[in-house]
Amino acid sequence: MAEEPFNAAEGSPSIQVNGLSYAFPDGSTGLKDVTLDLPAGSRTLLIGANGAGKTTLLRLLSGKRMAPASTIRIADVDPFTTGLEGVTYLGLEWVLNPIVRTDIAVPALLSSVGGDVYTARRDELVQVLDVDLGWRMHTVSDGERRRVQLAMGLLRPWRVLLLDEITVDLDLLSRRNFLQWLKRETETRECTVVYATHILDNLAGWPTHLVHMCLGRVKSWGGVEEMTKGLEEADSGARGDSQLGRLVLKWLQEDLEERGPRNGRMGEGKTYESFEGKGGYGQESKMAVR
């Protein structure tokens, strides 16, 4: 009997990855034997240097790329055989959508993605992200545009949210308010967040889990308390962000020593290339074989 599809109304939104490997069409390694188990309601930081494989993993989890059979389970079902509803992925190709740079009003954009249905959620996101409903999208700054994009992407209730470096244009206050909103979401309804970022400001107390990636592999993962246990503080008063930042710096330094110089070396955990300034997502077949 076929499994029921995972959707926004059913299933506990846990994420399991078991022995996931992925190669790009040119034969280079994307991921190697990745195994993870992230519980429902968790908030996970995906940590790694550029090209570590974070985007590739998020895209496979979201269904943007087909994963090998039985390597990914969301809400304890295989999303590639039963459907993938209730999962929201916000990454580069979403950010580059040309419609958000045209002469269009913010209310029209929000209405186009369900703003007239989820009115309370729309109003909450407009307030949290400090969006001006009078903005015209062709006249706003990159940071203001990003706020509108986030409101659009998060307006429909999700159960699994996959974020790939989408807060880079936000100012410090907007980013803090956004992260606090995400935390409240996981505390007040059953949902799960995986967030790839290099920006560690205002993250003290935010993640429940950490995943450390390098060269397409997961080097370590687990609960944040377990991962930071035993760290010696250089300053006895250092807490939170300082502790997390020191751990991440330690990981990245170890990764650099393991990887060696990039120059002249065939990359592993490779990133997506840019095509005519539009980003390489979904265009892997256009990559030249090296």
N, C-alpha and C positions, 0 to 999 in steps of 0.2 A: 504493500500500500504506500502510495506517495506521501512524503512528509508535507505538512501544511506550510505554506509560505510564511516567512518571517515578515510581519508588517508592523505598522506603527501602533497597533492596538493589542498585539499579542507578543508573547515570548519575553524572556528575561535577557536583556541585551548584553550578554557576555561575548567575548571575542577569543576564539581559540585558533592558533596557527600551529600546524604540526608538520615539520620537515619540509617547509616551503622553499623551493628553489625556482629561480627564474633567470632565463637568458634572453638578451636582446636579439633581434633578427641578425645582427652582425656577428653574433656568437659571443659577445662579451658578457660577463657575469653581471646580473642585476642583484640577485639574492642567492644566498647559499644556506640551505638547511636551517631556515628560521623556525623557531618554536617559541610560542608565547601563550600565556593564559591570563587574560585580563577580565576580572569579574565585572558583572553588571554594576553600574553606579560608580565605576572607577573614573578617575581623571589622570590620564597617563601623559607624561612628557616623553617625546621621542627625541633622543639626543644623539648627535653625531656630527662629524665634520661634513662640509659640502661633498656630495658624491658618495656618502656612506650607504645610501640605499633607502633613506627615509621616504622619499617621494614614491619610489617604486613600490614599497610595502603598502603605503596608504592607497595608492591607485589599485593595487590588487585587492585590498580589503573592500574597496568601494565598488568593485566590479568594472572599473575602467579598463582593466586588462584581465584576460581570462587566466585563472589560476589552475594549476594541476588538480585533478580530482582528489577530494578528501583531504586537502591541505588547509582549508579555511572553513570554520564553522562560526556562524553568528547566531546567537540565541539558540545554540545547539542544533542548528540545521545547516546544510550545505547551501549557501545562497545561490550557487551557480546551477543547481538542479531544481530549486524550489522558488526562485525569485528573490529579489533584493529590494524590499520596500522598507521605508523607515530609516534608511541610511543616507546621511548627507555628507558629501565630500566637497570641501571648499579649497581649491588649489589654483594654480597659475592660470590654467585655461579659462576658469570661471572669472578670475580677476581681469583677464584681457578681453572679455566679452565687449565688442564694440558698441553695443546699445547704450552702455552706461556713459559714453562720451558724446552722445548726440544731444540735440536740443529737445529734451524731454523733462517733464516735471516729476519730482519725487513721488507725489501721490499716484501718478499714473504707473510708475514702475512698481510700487508696492501693491497696487491693485492687480497688476498682471501676474503676481505670484501668490495671490490669495489674501491680500490685505483686507478685502471687503468681507471675507469669511472669518478670518482670525483677527477680529478687530481689537480685542483686548491685548493680544500678543503683539500686534502691530504697534499699538500705542505705547506699550511697555518698551519695545525695542527702540522706537523713535526717541523716547526719553533717555534710556540707558546710553545710547550711542550719540545723543545730542545732535539729532538730525533736524534740520530746518526744512519744513514741508514746502517752503517757498523757493527752495533751490531749483535752478535749471542745471542739468547735469553737464552741459558743455562749458559752464562758467565756474565750476567749483574746483578746489584744489584736490590733489591726489588723496590727501588724508580725509577730506570731506567725502570724496567719491567712495573711498573704502568703507566709510561708515554706512553709506547707503547700500553698498554691496552686501555688507554683513547683515543688515536688516532684511534685505531680500532673501539671502541664503538661509537665514535662521527663522523666517517667519512661519513656515509650516512646521508643526511639531515633529521632531526627529527623535529616534531612540538611540542611534549611534551617530556621533558627529566626528568626522575626520578633518582636521585642520592642518593645512600645509603652508606655514609661513604667511599667514594672511593678516597679521596684525602689524606688519612692518611699517606701515604708513601712519599708524595711529599715534597721537601724542600720549604722553605718560598718563594723564588723567583718564582719557578715553579708553586706553588699554586696561587700566586698573578696573574701571567700571565694567568693562566687557568681561574680564576674567571673573569678577565677583558675580556677575549675572550667570555665567556658565556654572560656577560653583553652586549657586542657588538652584539652578535647573537640576543638577544631579542630586541635590539634597531634598528636593520637593517632588520629583517625579522620577520614574525608573528610566534612566538614560545613561549613556556612557560616552566619554570624550577621549580622543587620542589627538594630541597636539604636538606637531613638529615645529620647533622654534629654536633660534639662537639667542633670543632676547630673554634674559632671566629676571628682569626687574619685576617687582610686585608678585613674585611667584612663591614667596614664603607661605607655607600652609595651603597652597593650592593643589599640587599634585598628590595623588594617593599612590601612584606607581611611577617608576622610571624604567625606560628601555634605552640601553646604550648600544648603538650600531656602529660598525666599522667595516669597510670593504665588503658590504653586502651581507654581513653576518650580524647576528645579535650576540654581543660579547657578554652581556649581563642584563638581567631584568628582575624586578621584584617590587615589593612595597617600599615606599620612600623611607620609612623608618629603618627598615632592614638594610637598605642600600647605603644610608648615611651613618649607620651605627659604627661607633668606634673612631669616627673622624676626630682628629685633634684640632681644636680651634687655635689659630695663631694668636687670636685676641680672645681672652676669656669672656668678653662681652659680645662676641660675634654670634649671631643667631640667624636662622631662616635663610634669607637670600645669600648671605655670606657663606654659609655651610653648603648650600646647593651649588653656588658658583664655584667654590673651591673643588668640589667633587667633579663638576663638569670640566673645569680646567685640567684637572688631573687626568681624566679620561682622554681628553683631546690631545694632551701632550704625549700620553702613551700611544695613542693611535698614530700620531705623526712619526714617532720613533719606529713603530712597527711598519708603517707604510713606506717611509722614506720619501725622497723628493718626487714630486709629480712629473717634473720635466723629463720627457723621453721614456716614460713608463706607461704601459698599457693599463688604463684604469680598471678597477673593479668597483662594484657598487655604483656604476656610472650614472651620471645624471642625464637629463633630457636636453638635447641641443635646441638652439633657437633657429627658426626658419622665418626669414624676412621679418624679424622682430616680433613674431607672433607666438613664439614658444614652440617646443617640439612635441608637446603632448598629443598623443593620438596620431603622430606622424612618424613613428619609429621606422616604418617601411621605407622612408625617404633617406634614412641614414646610409652613408657610404660604408661599405665593408672595408675594414682596415686590416 
